[in-house]
Amino acid sequence: MIEKEAFKDCTSLSSVEIPSSVYWIRESAFKGCTSITSVVIPSSVTKIMDSAFSGCSNLSAVVIPSSVTKIGEKAFEGCTSLSAVEIPCSVTMIGEKAFFGCTNLVSIEIPYGVTEIGSGAFSGCTRLCSVEIPSSVTVIGLKAFTGCTNLRRFVVDNDNTNYCDIDGVLYTKDKATLVSVPSRFDGIFNIPNSVKSICDCAFSGCSSLTSVVIPNSVAEIKWMAFYGCTSLTSVEIPKSVVKIGGHAFSNCISLTSLEIPSGVTWIKDYTFFGCTNLISVEIPNSVTVIGSSVFSGCTSLIKLEIPSSVTHIGMFAFEGCTSITSVEIPRRVTKIEWGVFCGCTSLTSVVIPSSVVNIELKAFSGCTSLTSVKIPSYVTVIAERAFFGCTSLSTVEIPYGVEVIGKRAFSGCTSLSMVEIPSSVMMIGENAFEGCTSLPESVINIISSKSDYSCDENYDDNDYDDYHVCDDKPTYEKYRGSYAQDILGWSDDDIDTVLDGDPDAYWNID
C-alpha cells in the first residue's frame, strides 16, 4: 500500500515505479506531483483512492490495470496533460470529479461493467467530443459532463435500461426526463412532448443555445437547468410548470423577458442571478416566496411588480438591480431581509407596508437615488447599515416604537437634513449617522446622547467595536441575544463571553 499523502506535493518527482506488492494507492498519494509525466499502475492494485494523482499537471499517460475496480473521487482531477485514458472492464465506479478539469482529454471509453459515473466525473474536460454510455451504467451523477465545451453527442447502448439518446441528447429510458444536452449544441432546441422534467444542469453551459421550446408536458425545471446559457434570448415556460429550481436561469445574460407560470409558488434562490439583460419579469399571484438573490445583478430590470401574495422576500433578492426606480413591498411581508435592495442606485421611492417589523442589515444600502422613506409604526429595529450611503435621502420618518438604530444605519446620508429621534429609541449604534453632514447640531446632540457605549468597565472597547449588551440596561433585555447575533454579527463565542450564558438573553437566538 502507498499511504495517504505519501508523495504529496513532491513537485520535482519526475518518475515513479510502483511495485507489484502494492494493492492500494491511497488518498492524495501523488497529489500535486507536477513533474510526473507517466505512470504504470501494477496489476496488484484494486483501488485508486480519492485524489491519488490530483493536480499532476504533466501526467500525459497512465496505464490502469484490469485489477482496478474503483477510481476514487478526484483521482485524476486537474491532470491537464492527460489526453487519453483506457478504463478497464473491471472498473464498476468512476468517482465524483475523477477526471474533473482534464482539459486535454480528447476521448474516453467507458467500459461495460461501470455502473456509476459520479457527479462532475468529467466536468471541465473541454476537448472531449463524444461520450459512449454502456448498457451497464445505472447512475449518472449531477454535472458529470458539465463544462465539456466541445461535447457534441452522447451515444447510449441500446441495451441500457436506464438511459437512451435522441439525436445525441441524453434522456432517461422512458424519455420522461431530459438529462443532459451536449454543450456544443447551438440554435433552437425543441424538447420532446414525452419530457416531464428537465434535469439538474441539463442545458448548463450550452453557450450557443438561442431558444428553447418547452412543451406542456413539463412540470419541473430543476436546479441549474439553463445555467450559463449565455446566448439564450427567449424561453416560454408553459403553465404546466409548477417548480423552478435554484440557479435555473442564472447568468443567462441574453435573456430579456420571462413570464413565470401561475402554478409556481416559490421562486428559488439565485433563479435569475446575473441575468444582466433581463428587462421585465412577470411574477404571478401564486408566488408566496421570492428566494435569496433571485434577481441579484439583473442590472437592466426595470419593470418590477411584486404580487400581493408574496409573504417573504429573501436576502439580496434584488441586490444590484440598478435600473429599478420604484418598488412596492406587499402587505404580507413582515421583514425586509439583509441587502434586499442593496445597490439599487436608481431606486427613488419605496413603499414599506405597516406589516414590516424589522429592516435588516444593508436592506437599502447604496440606494443613492432614494430621497425619502417612511418607516412603518411597527418597526422596532433598524439594523446595521440599513440605509448606508443613501446620499440623496433628505428626510426619514422614524416612528415611535423603534428601539434600536444599528451601527452605521444612516452613515453617509449626506443629504439628510432632518430626522426626529422618538423617545422609544433606547440605543443608537456606533457611527449610525456618521457623515450626515446636513444634519443640524441640535439633532446631532440628541443622537449623541443615545449613542452606544460599554457600561461595564470589565469590557474593552478594542475587543468589540459594537455596542456592548450589559445587564444594567434593562430596556435592552428583549433584544440582547438577537441584536448581538443578527445586527452586530457577533460569533457564538463572542455572545457566550459577553452574555455569560444568561438564559434570558438567549431565548430569541436562532
VOLOLUM-949180 format. One record per atom (N, C-alpha, C, O): z, x, y; residue in one letter. Coordinates in steps of 0.05 Angstrom, whole numbers, plus 5000, padded with zeros to 4 digits. Layout:
BEGIN
ZXYA...
end
This chain:
BEGIN
500050174976M500050005000M500050175025M501550375027M498350105044I498450235070I500250055088I499549825093I502450165097E504450005111E503549895138E501549985150E505049705147K504549575173K504549785195K506449945198K502449785212E502149955235E502250255228E502950425245E501450325203A501650595194A500150795212A501051005218A497650715220F495950895236F495250755263F493350835276F496850565271K496250415295K495950595319K497550775324K493750555334D493150695359D492850995355D493251155374D492051075331C491251365327C488351395336C486551395320C488051415362T485451395374T483551635368T481151615372T484651855358S483052085351S482252085321S480752265313S483351905306L482751895277L479851795274L479251565281L478151975263S475351915261S474351845233S472351715230S475851925213S475051865186S477551805169S479651915174S477151625150V479451555133V478351505104V476351365101V479851605085E479151555057E481551415044E483651535041E481151165036I483351015025I483251044994I481250984982I485451144983P485451204954P485550944937P486250734947P484750964912S484550734894S487250614886S487350404874S489350764893S492050664887S492950444906S494950304901S491550414929V492350214949V491449944941V489049904934V493249744942Y492549464935Y492749274959Y491649054958Y494149364980W494349205005W493949385029W494949615029W492449285048I492349425074I493849235093I492849015100I496249315101R498049135115R497349105145R495449225155R498848935158E498348845185E498149085204E499849265205E495949085220S495449285241S495449565231S496049755247S494849605206A494949875194A493250075209A494050305214A490849995217F488950175232F488250055259F486250135271F489849875269K489349745294K489049955317K490850125320K486949925332G486550105356G485650385349G485750555367G484750425325C483650695317C480750705327C478850655311C480350755352T477750725365T475650925357T473350905365T476451135342S474451345335S473351305307S471451445299S474551135291I473551085264I470850955265I470450755279I468951065250T466150955250T465450805225T463850615225T466650875203S466150735178S468550745160S470250925162S468750545142V470950545123V470050415097V468650215097V470850535074V470350425048V473050345036V474850505033V473250085031I475749975020I475549984990I473649874979I477450104976P477250134947P477549864932P478649674943P476649854908S476649604892S479449524883S479749304871S481349684888S484149614881S485349424902S487349294896S484249414926V485349254948V484648954944V482348884938V486748784946T486348494943T486548344969T485448124971T487948454989K488248325014K487948515038K489148735038K486348425057I486248575083I487848405102I487048185110I490148505109M492048335124M491348315154M489448445163M492948165168D492448105196D492148355213D493848535212D490048355230S489648565250S489348845237S489749045251S488648865212A488549125198A486749325212A487449555215A484349235221F482449405235F481849305263F479849385275F483549145274S483149025301S482849245322S484449435323S480749215338G480449405360G479149665353G479249855369G478149695328C476749935320C473949915331C472049845317C473649975356S471249915372S468750075363S466550005370S469150295349N466850455340N466250415310N464550555299N467650235297L467150175269L464550025266L464249795275L462550165254S459850045252S459249945224S457349795220S460750045204A460149975176A462749945161A464550115163A462949745144V465349705127V464349595101V462749405100V465449705079V464849605052V467349465042V469449585038V467049205037I469349045026I468748994997I466748874990I470549084979P470049054950P470548764940P471648604954P469548714916S469748444904S472548374895S473048154885S474448564898S477248514891S478648354913S480748234908S477648364937V478948244961V478647944960V476447834956V480947804963T480947504963T481447384990T480747154995T482647545008K483347435034K482747645056K483547875054K481447555077I481047715101I482947585122I482447365131I484947735130G487047615147G486247565176G484047635184G488047435191E487647375219E487047635235E488547825232E485047625251K484347845269K483848105255K484048315266K483148085229A482748325213A480848525225A481348765225A478548425236F476548595248F475948515277F473848565288F477948385289E477648295317E476948535335E478148745334E474948485352G474248685372G472948935361G472849145375G471848915337C470249145326C467449115337C465649015323C467149195361T464649145377T462249295367T460049235376T462549485350S460249635339S459349535312S457249625301S460849355300L460249255274L457849075275L457948865288L455549155262S453148995264S452648815240S451248615242S453748895217A453448725193A455848765175A457048985175A456448555160V458648585141V457948395118V457048175121V458448505094E457948345070E460648265058E462248425049E461048005058I463547895048I463147835018I461347675011I464847945001P464347894972P465147614963P466547474977P464047534940C464547264930C467447204922C468246974919C468947414920S471847384913S473547274935S475647154931S472547304960V474047204984V474046904985V471946774983V476446794987T476746504990T477446415018T476946185025T478546595034M479346525061M478646735081M479246975077M477446645103I476946825126I478846725148I478546505158I480746895154G482946815172G482046765201G479846825209G483946655216E483446595245E482646855260E483947055257E480546825275K479647045292K479047305276K479247525287K478347275251A477947505234A475847695245A476147945244A473647585256F471547745268F471147675298F468947705308F473147585310F473047505338F472147735356F473147955354F470147685373G469247885392G467648115380G467448325392G466548075356C464848285344C462048245356C460348125344C461748355380T459348285396T456748395386T454648325396T456848575366N454348685355N453648575327N451748655315N455348385318L454848275292L452448085293L452547865306L450248165280V447748015282V447547805260V446547585265V448547875236S448447675214S450947695198S452347895196S451547465186I453847455168I453247265145I452147045149I453747355121E453247195097E455947105086E457547265075E456446845089I458946735078I458446645049I456846465044I459746785030P459046735002P460246474991P462146365001P459046394969Y460246174953Y462946274943Y463146494932Y464946114946G467746194939G469546154963G471946094960G468446214987V470046165012V470545865015V468645715016V473045795017T473745515022T474645455050T474345225059T475545655064E476545615092E475545825111E475846065106E474445735133I473745915155I475645845178I475545625189I477346035184G479545985203G478545945232G476346005239G480345835248S479845785276S479046045290S480346245288S476846025305G475846255321G474946495304G474746715314G474346445278A473746665260A471446845270A471647085267A469346715281F467046875291F466546815320F464446865331F468646715334S468346655362S467746915378S468947125374S465846885397G465147115414G463247315401G462847535412G462147245378C460147415365C457447355378C455847195368C456947475401T454847395419T451947455408T450047345420T451647615387R449047675376R448447515351R446247535340R450347375341L449947215317L448046985322L448346825339L445846975305C443646785310C443846545292C443246315301C444646575267S444846345249S447146385230S448046605224S448046155220V450346155201V449745975178V448845745181V450146085154E449745925129E452445855117E454046035112E452945605114I455445505103I455045425073I453445245067I456445565055P456045505026P457445235018P458945125034P456845144994S457944894985S460944894980S462244684979S462145134978S464945164972S466745114997S469145054993S465645135020V467245105045V468244815049V466644635049V470844795051T472044525056T473344495083T473644275093T473944725096V475244715123V473844925141V473645155134V473044825165I472045005186I473944955210I474044735221I475345165218G477345135239G476145105266G473745145271G477945025285L477044985313L475945245324L476845465319L473845215341K472645445355K471745665337K471545895345K471145605312A470345805292A467945965302A467746205297A466045835316F463645965326F463245935356F460945965366F465345865370T465145835399T464546105412T465646315404T462846105432G462246355446G460146525432G459546745441G458946415411C456646545398C454146465414C452746285406C453646605435T451746515455T448846525446T447046405459T448346665424N445546675413N445246505387N443146515375N447346365380L447246205356L445245965359L445545805378L443345955341R441245755344R441445525323R440545305328R442645595300R442645385279R444845435258R445545665252R445845215248F447545215224F445845125200F444244935203F446245245178V444845165153V447045115132V448545305125V447344865123V449444795105V448144735077V446144595075V449344845057D448444795029D448544495023D450544365030D446444395012N446244105006N448444004988N449143764988N449644184972D451744104953D454544104966D456444034953D454644184991N457244175004N458143885008N456543725018N460543824999T461443545000T462943475026T463743245030T463343675044N464843625068N463243645094N463843515114N461043805093Y459443845117Y456443825111Y455643845088Y454943775132C452043775130C450943865157C452343885177C448343915157D447043985182D444643795187D443343715168D444243735212I441843575220I440543735243I441743765264I438143825238D436743985258D438444225269D438344285292D439844345250G441444585258G444144525270G445544715277G444844275272V447444195284V449344125261V448543995242V451844205264L453844165243L455343895246L456443835267L455343745224Y456743485223Y458443475198Y458143645179Y460343285197T461743235172T459643095153T457642995162T460243095127K458343005108K457542715113K455242635109K459442555122D458742265127D457442225154D456841995161D457042445168K455742435195K457242275216K456142195236K459842225210A461542075228A462742255250A463542155271A462842515245T463942705265T461942925271T460943055253T461342955297L459743175305L461543415308L463343425326L461143625292V463043845290V462344065310V464044155326V459844155310S459044385328S456044395333S454444365315S455444435358V452644465367V452244765373V453844875389V450144895363P449645175368P449445225398P448245065413P450645445407S450845505436S448045525449S447845485473S446045605434R443345645446R441845385450R439545385459R442945155442F441544905446F441044865476F442844915492F438644775483D438044715511D436744445514D435544335495D436944325538G435744075544G437543835539G439943855543G436343615530I437743365526I438543325497I436843375479I441043255492F441943215464F442542925460F444142805475F441342805439N441842525431N443642525407N442942615385N446042425410I447942415388I447142175370I446741955380I447042225344P446342015325P448241775326P450641805332P447241535320N448841295320N451041285299N452841115300N450941465280S452941475259S455541605269S457641565257S455441755290V457741905300V459841725313V459141565331V462341755304K464541615315K466341795332K467841705350K466242055326S468042245340S466542505347S465042615330S466842595372I465742855380I468143055377I470043035392I467843245359C470043425352C470843615374C469343655394C473243725371D474243925390D472144145392D471044255372D471544225417C469744445423C466844405413C465344605411C466044165407A463444115394A461144225410A459344345399A461144195437F459044295454F459944535471F458444635488F462344625467S463544825483S461745075486S460945195466S461145155510G459545385515G456545345513G455045545515G455645095510C452745045509C451745045538C451444835551C451345285548S450745315577S448045215586S447545185610S446245155567S443545055574S443244755569S441144635573S445344625560L445344335556L445244195583L446944245600L443244025587T442943895613T443943615614T444843515634T443643475591S444443195589S445143125561S444043245542S446842925558V447642845531V447642535531V448742405549V446642425510V446642135506V448642065484V448242135461V450741925492I452841855474I452541565465I452541385483I452241505439P451841225431P454441065431P456641175433P454140795429N456440615429N458240645404N460340525403N457340795385S458940835361S461341025365S463241015350S461141195386V463141395391V465641275403V465441125423V467941335391A470541225401A472241445414A474041385430A471641705407E473441915416E471842165423E470042255408E472442285446I471442545454I473842725455I475642695471I473842925437K476243085433K476443325452K474743375469K478643475448W479443705464W477143905468W475843995448W476543975493M474544185500M471744115489M470144305486M471143865485A468643785473A466243895488A464243985476A466243885515F464043975531F464844205550F463644255570F466944345543Y468044555559Y465944775565Y464544875547Y465544835591G463745045599G460844995596G459245175594G460044735594C457244665594C456244665622C456044465636C455544905631T455144955660T452644825671T452344805696T450744745654S448244615664S448244315660S446344175667S450444205649L450543925644L450743765671L452743795685L448743615677T448643465702T449343175699T450343055718T448843065676S449442775672S450442715644S449542835625S452342535643V453342435618V454342155622V455942105640V453441975605E454341695607E456141635583E455341645560E458741585590I460641535569I460741235563I461241085581I460041155539P459940865533P462740735532P464740865531P462740475534K465240315535K466740335509K469140275508K465440425488S466740445462S468840675461S470640675444S468540865479V470341095480V473141015491V473340905513V475241065476V477940995484V479741245488V481841225499V478741475478K480341725481K478541955491K476341995480K479442095511I478042335521I480142555521I482142535535I479642765506G481542985503G481743165527G480043165544G483943315527G484343515548G482143715549G481043795529G481543805573H479444015578H476643915569H474744075568H476343655564A473843555552A471343635568A469343715557A471543625595F469243705612F470043925631F468643965652F472044085625S472844305643S470544495648S469044565629S470344575673N468344775681N465444695676N463644865672N464944435676C462144335676C461344325705C461444115718C460544555715I460244595744I457744455756I457544435780I456044345739S453644205750S453943895749S452243755759S456143805737L456643515735L457343405762L459143505776L455843195771T456243085798T457742825798T459142765818T457442665778S458842405778S459342315749S458042405731S461342145747L462142055720L463741795722L465341765740L463341615703E464841375702E466441375676E465341385654E469141345679I470841335656I470941055645I471440865661I470441015619P470340735609P473040595609P475140725610P472940335609S475240165613S477240165590S479440065593S476540275567G478340295545G480340525546G482240535531G479740715564V481440955566V483940895582V483840775603V486240975571T488840925584T490141175595T491841165613T489241405585W490541655592W488341865596W486841925578W488241985620I486442205625I488042455620I489842525636I487342595599K488942825590K488743065609K486943085626K490643255606D490843495623D488143645623D486843685603D487443735647Y485143905652Y482443785644Y480443935641Y482243525642T479743395633T477343475649T475243535638T477643485676F475343545693F475943795710F474743835731F477743965701F478544205715F476144385722F474444445704F475844465747G473744655754G470944535756G469044695756G470744275756C468044145759C467444145789C467743945803C466444375798T466244425827T464144255842T464244235866T462244135827N460243965840N460743665835N459043495842N462943595823L463643315818L464343185844L466343245857L462642995852I462942855878I464542605875I466342545892I464042455854S465442195851S466142145822S464642225804S468342005818V469141925791V470441655793V472041605810V469641475775E470741215775E472841185753E472341225729E475341135762I477541105744I478140805740I478740665760I478040705716P478540415711P481440335713P483240505712P481940075715N484639965717N486239995691N488639935691N484840075670S486240115645S487940365644S489840395628S487340555662V488640815662V491440795674V491840685696V493440885659T496240895668T497241175674T499041205690T495941375662V496841645665V494541835672V492441835658V494841975694I492942195701I494442455696I496442505709I493542605677G495042845668G494943075688G493843055710G496243295680S496443535697S493743665701S492143695682S493143745725S490743905732S488143765724S486143905720S488143505722V485743365713V483343415731V481143465721V483743415757F481543455776F481943715792F480643755813F483743885783S484244135798S481744295801S480244355782S481244385826G478944545832G476344405834G474144525835G476444135835C473943975840C473443965870C474043765883C472344175880T472144225909T470144035923T470244015947T468443895908S466543715920S467343425918S465943245929S469543375905L470443095901L471242965927L473043045941L469642755934I470142615960I471242335955I473242255967I469942195937K470841925932K473041925910K472642005888K475341825919L477541815900L479141565905L480341515926L479141395885E480741145886E482441135861E481441105838E485041165865I486941155842I487740865838I488840735855I487040755814P487640465809P490640405809P492240575804P491240155815S494040065816S495440075790S497940065789S493940105768S495140115741S496540375735S498240395717S495940585751V497040855746V500040865753V500840785774V501540965733T504440995737T505341285739T507541345749T503641465731H504341755731H501941925738H499741895726H502242105757I500242305764I501442575758I503442655770I500242725740G501342985731G501243205752G499943185772G502643425745M502743655763M499943765769M498243785751M499543835794F497043965803F494543795797F492343915795F494843535794A492543365786A490143395804A487943385795A490643415830F488443435850F488543695866F487543705888F489843895855E490144155869E487444265876E485644275860E487144355901G484644485909G482244305912G480044405913G482744045913C480443855918C480043845948C480943675962C478544045958T478344095986T476643906002T476543916027T475343715988S473643526003S474943246005S473843076020S477143195992I478442935993I479642906021I481043086031I479142686034T480142636062T482442446062T484142466080T482642256044S484842066044S485441986016S483741985998S487941896012V488741805986V491041605988V492741626005V490941405971E493041205970E494241215942E492941175922E496841285942I498241305916I499141035907I500440885923I498640955882P499340685873P502340635874P503940815873P503040375875R505840295879R507540335854R510040315856R506340385831R507840425807R508740715803R510340775786R507640885819V508341175817V511141215830V511641125852V512941345816T515641395826T516141675835T518141735849T514441855827K514842145833K512242275840K510242235825K512142425862I509842585868I510342865857I511943015867I508942925835E509643165819E508843425833E507643425855E509643645821W509043915831W506143945838W504343895822W505644035862G502944115871G500743915867G498343995866G501343655866V499243455861V496943475880V494643455872V497543505906F495443525926F495443795940F494343825962F496543995928C496744265939C493944375945C492144365928C493544465970G490944585977G488744395982G486344465983G489344135986C487343935993C486943956024C488143806039C485344146032T485244226060T483844026078T484144046103T482443826067S481143626084S482743366085S481943176098S484943356070L486543106069L487843056096L489543206105L487042836108T488142766135T490242546134T492042536151T490042376113S492042166111S492742106082S491142136064S495242036078V496241966052V498241736054V499941736072V497941546036V499841316036V501641356012V500841345989V504241396018I506241435997I507741165994I508941076013I507641045970P508940785967P511940795967P513141005962P513140565971S516140545971S517340595944S519840635942S515740595923S516740645896S517540935891S519040995873S516541115908V516941405904V519841485912V520741415934V521141625894V523841715900V524042025903V525942125915V522142165892N522142465894N519442565903N517342475892N519442755921I517042905928I517543195919I519243335930I516043275898E516743525884E515543775897E514043765917E516043995884L515244265893L512344275900L510644205884L511644365924K508944415933K507144175932K504644205931K508243935933A506643695929A504243675948A502043605940A504743745974F502643735994F502244016008F501144036030F503144225995S502944496006S500144566012S498344535996S499644666037G497044766044G495044546052G492644596053G496044296056C494344076066C494044106096C495443976112C492344286104T492144376132T491044166151T491244206176T489943946141S488843746159S490643496161S490143316177S492843496146L494643266146L496143266173L497543456180L495943036187T497043026214T499742876215T501442946231T500142686198S502642546198S503242436170S501442406153S505842396165V506642296139V509142136142V511042216156V509241906128K511541736128K512741746100K511541666081K515241846099I516541866073I518041606068I519641526085I517641486045P518941226039P521941246037P523141456033P523241016041S526141006044S527741066019S530141126021S526441055995Y528041115971Y527941405963Y529241485943Y526541565978V526441855972V529141985977V530241945999V530142135958T532642275962T532342575964T534042715975T530142675952V529742965952V526843035961V524942925950V526643205981I524143325988I524243615979I525743775990I522743675959A523143935945A521944175960A520644145981A522444405948E521544655959E518544665965E516944595948E517844745989R515044785997R513344525995R510944535993R514644295996A513244045993A510944016013A508843916006A511444096038F509444076060F508944356072F508144376095F509344556057F509044836066F506144886077F504144816063F505944986101G503345066111G501544836120G499144866123G502744606124C501144376135C500944406165C502544286180C499144576173T499044666201T498344456222T498744496245T497144226213S496444016231S498543796232S498243606248S500543816216L502643606214L504243606240L505743796246L503943386255S505343376281S507843196280S509843246294S507842996263T510142826261T510742766232T508942746215T513342736226V514142666199V516642486202V518542556216V516642276187E518942086187E520542136162E519642066140E522942236166I524742276144I526842046144I528342036163I526841876124P528541636125P531441696118P532041906106P533141516126Y535941526118Y535941486087Y534641296077Y537241656073G537341646044G536541916033G537441996011G534942066048V534242346039V536842516041V538142516062V537542646020E539942816019E539343116018E540943276027E537043176007V536343466004V533543516014V531643386007V533343716032I530743816041I530544106030I532144276039I528744156012G528644405998G527744646014G526844626036G528044876002K527345126013K524345126022K522645056006K523845206047R521245226059R519644956057R517144966057R521044736056A519644476053A517544426074A515444316068A518144496100F516244456122F515544726135F514544726158F516044946122S515445206133S512445236140S510745166124S511945346163G509145396172G507745156183G505345156187G509244936188C508044696200C508144746231C509844636245C506244896240T506244996267T505844776288T506444816312T504744546280S504244326300S506544126300S506543936316S508444156283L510643966281L512343976306L513744176311L512243766322S513643766348S516143596348S517843616366S516343416328M518743246327M519343176299M517643086283M521843196292V522843106266V525743016270V527343156282V526442796259E529142696261E530542726235E529642626214E532742866235I534242916210I536442706208I538242706224I536142516189P538142306186P540842406177P541042626165P542942256182S545642336175S546042356145S548042476136S544242236129S544542246100S543942526089S544742586066S542542686104V541842956095V544243136094V545543186114V544843236070M547243406066M546443696064M548043876070M543943746056M543144016053M540244066062M538443906056M539844276076I537144366084I536844646073I538344826081I534944686056G534544946043G533745166061G532945126084G533945406051E533245646067E530445636078E528545586063E530145696104N527545706117N525945446115N523445456114N527345226113A525944966109A524044906131A521944786127A524644986156F522944946179F522045206192F521445216216F522045416177E521245676187E518345666197E516545556184E517845776221G515145786232G514245526244G511845506251G516045336247C515345086261C515745126291C517645036303C513845276302T514145376329T514045166351T514645226374T513244916344S513144706364S515644526365S515844356382S517544586348L519944426347L521744496371L522044726377L522844296385P524744346407P527344466397P528144426374P528644606415E531144746407E533344556398E534844626380E533444316409S535444116401S535244046372S537244016358S532744026362V532343966334V533044206316V534244176295V532344436326I532944686311I535944716307I536844806286I537444636328N540344666326N541444476305N543344546290N540344236303I541244046283I540644146255I542244136236I538244266252I537344376227I539244606219I540044626195I539844776238S541545006232S544344926223S545545056206S545344696234S548044606226S548144506197S550344496186S545844436186K545844336159K544344516139K543844446116K543744756149S542344946131S544045046109S546545036111S542845156088D544245246064D545945486069D545445646087D548045506053Y549845736054Y551345756028Y551245566012Y552645976024S554246006000S557145966008S558146106026S558545775994C561245716003C563345855986C565745805989C562546025968D564446165951D563946465956D561846565951D566046595965E565746885972E565147055948E564347285951E565646945924N565047105900N562147125893N561247285877N560446955906Y557646955901Y556247125922Y556847105946Y554347295913D552947475931D550247355938D548647295920D549647325963D547147215972D544747385962D542547285960D545247635957N543047805947N542247735918N540047795910N544147615904D543547545876D541847285875D540147255857D542447105893Y540946845894Y540046795922Y541646765941Y537446785926D536346755953D536046465960D534746395980D537246285944D537045995950D539945885954D541846045955D540145625958Y542645505963Y544445525938Y543645475916Y546945605942H548845625920H550445365918H551645275937H550445255894V551744995889V554745055883V555345205865V556544945899C559345015897C561044765894C560444545903C563244805880D564944575873D566244445897D566844205895D566644585919D568044465942D566044315960D566644275984D563644245950K561744095966K561143835950K558943815938K562943645949P562643415932P560243245937P559343105919P559243245961T556943075968T554443165952T552543015950T554543405941Y552243505927Y552443465896Y550543535882Y554743365887E555343355859E553043245842E552343375822E551843015849K549942895831K547343045829K545642985812K546943235847Y544343385846Y544743675836Y542743815833Y547143755830R547744035825R545844155804R544544355809R545844035780G544244155759G541244125763G539744325760G540343885770S537443845773S536343995797S534044085796S537944025818Y536944175841Y536544465834Y534444585840Y538444575820A538244855812A535844905793A534445105795A535444715775Q533244745756Q530544685767Q528644845765Q530244455780D527644355788D526744445815D524344485820D528644475834I527844545861I528144845867I526344965879I530344955858L530745245863L529345415842L528745645847L528845295819G527545445798G529245645784G528245835772G531845605784W533645785770W533245785740W532445575729W533646005728S533546025698S536045895687S537945845701S536045855660D538345745647D540745925650D543045835653D540346185649D542546375653D543746355680D546246365683D542046335701D543046305729D544746055731D546846065743D543745835720I545245585722I547945605708I549945515718I547945735684D550445765670D552445945686D554845885686D551446145699T553146325714T554346185738T556846205743T552746045753V553645915778V555245665773V557345615786V554345495754L555645245749L557945265728L559445075724L558045495715D560245565698D560845355677D563145295670D558645235666G559045045644G560244775651G561044625633G560444715677D561644465685D559844235675D557544205683D560944055658P559243845646P558243645667P556043525663P559643615689D558743425710D556143525723D554743365735D555643775721A553343895734A550843905716A548643955726A551243845691Y549043875672Y547843605663Y545843605648Y548943385671W548143135660W545243065665W543942925649W544043165687N541343085694N539343315691N537243315703N540043515675I538243735670I536643675645I537743585625I534043735646D532243685623D532943875600D531743865579D
end
